[in-house]
Amino acid sequence: MTKITLTGHIMVPHQDLNQVQQALSEHIKLTQEETGCLVFKVTQNVHNPLRFEVYEEFIDQAAFDLHQARVKASLWGQVAQNVERFYNVSHSE
């Protein structure tokens, strides 16, 4: 089984910051409850409030793909549609 790890950050447009902050805790909760989610952390950068650090681990590609599909159809997907994403996805045994 190949574990999927996503690391990076997102940049939130200033006009979307309040909505993103309000939706984030539910997004984290729902993701952490997903089957196959090992770790899911999103934290606001202390020096730049528009930047959020992201770290995710899923047990395999299928779990990661299901997460991506759920996110696209979720409230978070709507709220975060203008967010710029800077991610690196890696695979490990």
Residue frames as a rotation matrix with the C-alpha (Angstrom) as fourth column:
MET 1
0.582 0.813 0.000 0.00
0.813 -0.582 0.000 0.00
0.000 0.000 -1.000 0.00
THR 2
-0.460 -0.754 0.469 1.37
0.770 -0.602 -0.213 3.41
0.443 0.263 0.857 -0.99
LYS 3
0.120 0.451 -0.884 0.72
0.827 -0.538 -0.162 6.27
-0.549 -0.712 -0.438 1.43
ILE 4
0.112 0.008 0.994 -0.06
0.732 -0.677 -0.077 9.67
0.672 0.736 -0.081 -0.09
THR 5
-0.030 -0.186 -0.982 1.35
0.835 -0.545 0.077 12.80
-0.550 -0.818 0.171 1.58
LEU 6
0.358 0.173 0.917 0.44
0.679 -0.723 -0.129 16.33
0.641 0.669 -0.377 0.55
THR 7
-0.023 -0.401 -0.916 2.46
0.839 -0.506 0.200 19.26
-0.544 -0.764 0.348 1.88
GLY 8
-0.522 -0.226 0.823 2.36
0.700 -0.665 0.261 22.92
0.488 0.712 0.505 1.02
HIS 9
-0.677 0.322 -0.662 0.24
0.341 -0.660 -0.669 25.97
-0.653 -0.678 0.337 1.57
ILE 10
0.066 0.732 0.678 -2.72
0.977 -0.185 0.104 27.93
0.201 0.656 -0.727 0.31
MET 11
-0.951 -0.243 -0.193 -3.03
0.268 -0.956 -0.118 31.65
-0.156 -0.164 0.974 -0.23
VAL 12
-0.079 0.996 -0.051 -6.44
0.963 0.063 -0.262 33.12
-0.258 -0.070 -0.964 0.50
PRO 13
-0.382 0.019 0.924 -7.60
0.477 -0.853 0.214 36.31
0.792 0.522 0.317 -1.19
HIS 14
-0.996 -0.084 0.026 -8.18
0.024 -0.553 -0.833 39.02
0.084 -0.829 0.553 1.41
GLN 15
-0.445 0.894 0.055 -11.86
-0.859 -0.443 0.256 39.34
0.253 0.067 0.965 0.47
ASP 16
0.283 0.545 -0.789 -12.41
-0.326 0.828 0.455 35.60
0.902 0.129 0.412 1.13
LEU 17
-0.679 -0.733 -0.031 -10.51
-0.239 0.261 -0.935 35.36
0.694 -0.628 -0.352 4.43
ASN 18
-0.510 0.520 0.685 -13.50
-0.838 -0.120 -0.533 35.54
-0.195 -0.846 0.497 6.79
GLN 19
0.568 0.764 -0.306 -15.46
-0.817 0.567 -0.099 32.89
0.098 0.306 0.947 4.89
VAL 20
0.145 -0.610 -0.779 -12.43
-0.230 0.745 -0.626 30.59
0.962 0.270 -0.032 4.71
GLN 21
-0.807 -0.466 0.363 -11.75
-0.422 0.025 -0.906 30.97
0.413 -0.885 -0.216 8.44
GLN 22
-0.160 0.843 0.513 -15.40
-0.944 0.020 -0.328 30.24
-0.287 -0.537 0.793 9.27
ALA 23
0.722 0.499 -0.479 -15.53
-0.654 0.717 -0.241 27.12
0.223 0.488 0.844 7.07
LEU 24
-0.119 -0.920 -0.373 -12.10
-0.707 0.343 -0.619 25.73
0.698 0.190 -0.691 7.98
SER 25
-0.586 -0.165 0.793 -12.91
-0.765 0.436 -0.474 23.97
-0.268 -0.884 -0.382 11.26
GLU 26
0.459 0.805 0.376 -15.78
-0.533 0.588 -0.608 22.00
-0.711 0.078 0.699 9.69
HIS 27
0.666 -0.304 -0.681 -13.59
-0.623 0.276 -0.732 21.14
0.411 0.912 -0.006 6.69
ILE 28
-0.458 -0.881 0.118 -10.86
-0.775 0.331 -0.539 19.81
0.436 -0.339 -0.834 9.01
LYS 29
-0.317 0.412 0.854 -13.38
-0.703 0.503 -0.503 17.84
-0.637 -0.760 0.130 11.08
LEU 30
0.735 0.673 -0.075 -15.02
-0.528 0.500 -0.687 16.22
-0.425 0.544 0.723 8.04
THR 31
0.397 -0.666 -0.631 -11.68
-0.662 0.269 -0.700 15.34
0.636 0.696 -0.334 6.48
GLN 32
-0.585 -0.667 0.461 -10.29
-0.794 0.355 -0.494 13.81
0.166 -0.655 -0.737 9.67
GLU 33
-0.026 0.683 0.730 -13.41
-0.604 0.571 -0.555 11.61
-0.796 -0.456 0.398 9.82
GLU 34
0.506 0.210 -0.836 -12.86
-0.852 0.272 -0.447 10.27
0.133 0.939 0.317 6.29
THR 35
0.845 -0.235 0.480 -11.91
0.114 0.957 0.267 6.63
-0.522 -0.171 0.836 5.92
GLY 36
0.531 -0.724 0.441 -8.23
0.825 0.322 -0.465 6.49
0.195 0.610 0.768 5.03
CYS 37
0.551 -0.355 0.755 -7.26
-0.210 -0.935 -0.286 9.88
0.808 -0.001 -0.590 6.43
LEU 38
0.196 -0.587 -0.785 -4.20
0.849 0.503 -0.164 9.51
0.491 -0.634 0.597 8.68
VAL 39
-0.378 -0.348 -0.858 -3.31
0.700 -0.714 -0.019 13.17
-0.606 -0.608 0.513 9.27
PHE 40
0.077 0.364 0.928 -4.97
0.813 -0.562 0.153 16.40
0.577 0.742 -0.340 8.16
LYS 41
0.013 -0.165 -0.986 -3.70
0.785 -0.610 0.113 19.76
-0.620 -0.775 0.122 9.42
VAL 42
0.086 -0.001 0.996 -4.35
0.703 -0.708 -0.062 23.27
0.705 0.706 -0.061 8.15
THR 43
0.210 -0.095 -0.973 -2.90
0.878 -0.419 0.230 26.12
-0.430 -0.903 -0.005 10.20
GLN 44
0.920 0.159 0.359 -2.91
0.302 -0.871 -0.389 29.84
0.251 0.466 -0.849 9.61
ASN 45
-0.025 -0.995 0.091 0.56
0.792 -0.076 -0.605 31.35
0.609 0.057 0.791 9.26
VAL 46
0.347 0.145 -0.927 1.38
0.858 -0.448 0.251 33.67
-0.378 -0.882 -0.280 12.19
HIS 47
-0.532 -0.660 -0.530 3.30
0.357 -0.743 0.567 36.12
-0.767 0.112 0.631 9.96
ASN 48
-0.898 0.295 -0.327 0.89
-0.431 -0.436 0.790 36.21
0.090 0.851 0.518 7.02
PRO 49
-0.469 0.770 0.432 -2.80
-0.321 0.307 -0.896 35.67
-0.823 -0.559 0.103 7.86
LEU 50
0.382 0.600 -0.702 -3.61
-0.878 -0.001 -0.479 35.02
-0.288 0.800 0.526 4.19
ARG 51
-0.242 -0.567 -0.787 -1.33
-0.690 0.671 -0.271 31.95
0.682 0.478 -0.554 4.15
PHE 52
0.582 0.430 0.691 -2.37
-0.773 0.557 0.304 28.58
-0.254 -0.711 0.656 5.57
GLU 53
-0.571 -0.812 -0.120 0.07
-0.821 0.562 0.102 25.68
-0.016 0.157 -0.988 5.94
VAL 54
0.581 0.799 -0.153 -1.33
-0.812 0.582 -0.048 22.32
0.051 0.152 0.987 4.80
TYR 55
-0.700 -0.714 0.008 -0.23
-0.714 0.699 -0.050 18.79
0.030 -0.041 -0.999 5.71
GLU 56
0.464 0.884 0.056 -2.20
-0.874 0.467 -0.131 15.68
-0.142 0.012 0.990 4.73
GLU 57
-0.810 -0.586 -0.011 -1.60
-0.577 0.794 0.194 11.93
-0.105 0.164 -0.981 4.85
PHE 58
0.407 0.911 -0.064 -3.90
-0.903 0.390 -0.180 9.29
-0.139 0.131 0.982 3.38
ILE 59
0.235 -0.317 0.919 -3.47
-0.299 0.876 0.378 5.52
-0.925 -0.364 0.111 3.47
ASP 60
-0.405 -0.368 0.837 -3.53
0.648 0.531 0.546 5.18
-0.645 0.763 0.023 -0.32
GLN 61
-0.999 -0.028 0.019 -4.39
0.032 -0.646 0.763 6.84
-0.009 0.763 0.647 -3.63
ALA 62
-0.389 0.921 -0.011 -8.02
0.591 0.258 0.764 5.71
0.707 0.290 -0.645 -3.45
ALA 63
0.157 0.417 -0.895 -8.56
0.964 -0.260 0.047 7.42
-0.213 -0.871 -0.443 -0.07
PHE 64
-0.631 -0.466 -0.621 -6.85
0.316 -0.885 0.343 10.58
-0.709 0.020 0.705 -1.36
ASP 65
-0.927 0.311 0.209 -9.01
0.150 -0.204 0.967 10.57
0.344 0.928 0.142 -4.51
LEU 66
-0.038 0.951 -0.305 -12.19
0.868 0.183 0.462 10.16
0.495 -0.248 -0.833 -2.45
HIS 67
-0.079 -0.075 -0.994 -11.12
0.754 -0.657 -0.010 13.10
-0.652 -0.750 0.108 -0.30
GLN 68
-0.920 -0.322 -0.225 -10.53
0.100 -0.746 0.659 15.27
-0.380 0.583 0.718 -3.36
ALA 69
-0.639 0.748 0.180 -13.96
0.392 0.116 0.912 14.38
0.662 0.654 -0.368 -4.77
ARG 70
0.130 0.703 -0.699 -15.72
0.987 -0.025 0.158 15.10
0.094 -0.710 -0.697 -1.47
VAL 71
-0.405 -0.376 -0.833 -13.97
0.544 -0.832 0.111 18.46
-0.735 -0.408 0.542 -1.13
LYS 72
-0.986 -0.003 0.169 -15.01
0.148 -0.498 0.854 19.58
0.082 0.867 0.492 -4.62
ALA 73
-0.294 0.956 0.022 -18.67
0.399 0.101 0.911 18.95
0.869 0.277 -0.411 -3.76
SER 74
-0.069 0.215 -0.974 -18.51
0.996 0.068 -0.055 20.50
0.054 -0.974 -0.218 -0.27
LEU 75
0.929 0.343 -0.136 -19.11
0.365 -0.912 0.190 23.92
-0.059 -0.226 -0.972 1.24
TRP 76
0.269 -0.914 -0.303 -15.32
0.139 -0.274 0.952 24.19
-0.953 -0.298 0.053 1.60
GLY 77
-0.346 -0.381 0.857 -14.98
0.851 0.257 0.458 23.63
-0.395 0.888 0.236 -2.13
GLN 78
0.473 0.612 0.634 -17.27
0.789 -0.614 0.004 26.60
0.392 0.498 -0.774 -2.76
VAL 79
0.944 -0.088 -0.318 -15.72
0.140 -0.768 0.625 28.88
-0.299 -0.635 -0.713 -0.15
ALA 80
0.180 -0.982 -0.053 -12.16
-0.002 -0.054 0.999 28.08
-0.984 -0.179 -0.012 -1.23
GLN 81
0.667 0.131 0.734 -12.67
0.665 0.339 -0.665 28.30
-0.336 0.931 0.139 -4.99
ASN 82
0.897 -0.329 0.295 -10.50
-0.092 -0.792 -0.603 31.45
0.432 0.514 -0.741 -5.27
VAL 83
0.697 -0.661 0.279 -7.72
-0.333 0.047 0.942 30.09
-0.635 -0.749 -0.188 -3.05
GLU 84
0.434 -0.667 -0.606 -4.31
-0.735 0.126 -0.666 29.59
0.520 0.734 -0.436 -4.69
ARG 85
0.936 -0.058 0.346 -2.82
-0.164 0.800 0.577 26.18
-0.310 -0.597 0.740 -3.90
PHE 86
0.223 -0.939 -0.263 0.89
-0.852 -0.057 -0.521 25.40
0.474 0.340 -0.812 -3.68
TYR 87
0.718 0.211 0.663 1.15
-0.553 0.752 0.359 21.68
-0.423 -0.624 0.657 -3.02
ASN 88
-0.410 -0.735 -0.540 3.63
-0.853 0.518 -0.057 18.85
0.322 0.438 -0.840 -3.33
VAL 89
0.692 0.650 0.314 2.15
-0.708 0.696 0.121 15.33
-0.140 -0.306 0.942 -3.39
SER 90
-0.416 -0.873 -0.257 4.41
-0.877 0.459 -0.141 12.37
0.241 0.166 -0.956 -2.66
HIS 91
0.731 0.563 -0.385 3.95
-0.490 0.826 0.278 8.60
0.475 -0.015 0.880 -2.52
SER 92
-0.398 -0.873 0.280 5.70
-0.866 0.257 -0.430 6.31
0.303 -0.414 -0.858 -0.05
GLU 93
-0.107 0.270 -0.957 5.51
0.016 0.963 0.270 2.69
0.994 0.014 -0.107 1.06
